[in-house]
Amino acid sequence: MDSVKKDLRNKISDYSQFAKILLMISVFFSLGIAFQGTEKSLNQLFTMMGVTLAFLLGSTIIFSRVKKLQKILNEELEEDNLSA
């Protein structure tokens, strides 16, 4: 059982870090859209907005996966506490 909990903790940690990185990159892209130093074509702006939205969506999906894994881990810990 300890290996299952350890694997869950590792997955939660990895997914959280990856989601945070996606979130940070999307913030930088959105800042690049908001504060333009040079004139960009409409195609470039739409591409940047699309990538920003994709990263935000990916981050949201991964954070929801982390929440599910955290719930599973908590259930495992409660089960161990009840059996002890």
N, C-alpha and C positions, 0 to 999 in steps of 0.2 A: 504493500500500500504506500510505503514511503516514496517509492520510485514514481508512482502515479502522481502524488502530490508535488514531488520535485519537478516532474515534467510539466505539470500545470503551471507551477510558479515560473518556470523558465519561459514557457510560452507566453504567459501574461506579461512578463518583463520584456520579452522581445517584441511582442505586438505593440505594447505601449510605446516603446522607444521608436518603432517604425512609424506609428501613427503620429507621434509628436514631430518627427522629422518631416513627414508629409504636410503637417499643419504649418510648420515653420516655412517650408518652401512656398506654400500657397500664400502666406503672408508677404513674403518677399516679392512674389509675382504680382500680388494685388497692389503693393506699394509701387512697383514698376509701372503699373497701369495708371495709378492715381497721379504720380509725380513723374511726368515724362520730361526728359531733358531735351529730346529731339523729337521731330515730327515723325510719327509712325503711320504706316498705311493702315487702312481699316482691316485688312487681312491680318496684319500682325497683332492688332488689338484684339480681334476676335479669337485668334489663336491663343494669345496669352490669357484671355478670360476663360476660354475653354479648358486650358491646362489647369488654371487656378481652381475652377469648379470641379474638375476631375480629381485633383489632389484633395480638395475639401471633402468630396464624396468618399474617396478612398479612406481618408482619415476617420470619417464618421462610421463607415462600415467596420473598420478595424477596431475602433473604440467600442462599438456594440458587441463585437466578438470578444473583446477583453471583458466586458461586463458579464457575458454568458459564462466565460471560463472562470471568472471570479466567483460567480454563483455556484458553479460546480465544485470549485475548491472549498468554498464555505460549507457546502453540504457534506463533502468528504470529511472535513474537520469536525463538524457537528456529529457525524456518524461515529467517528473515532472517540469523541468525548462521551457519547452515550454508552458505547461499548466498554469504556475503561472504568 
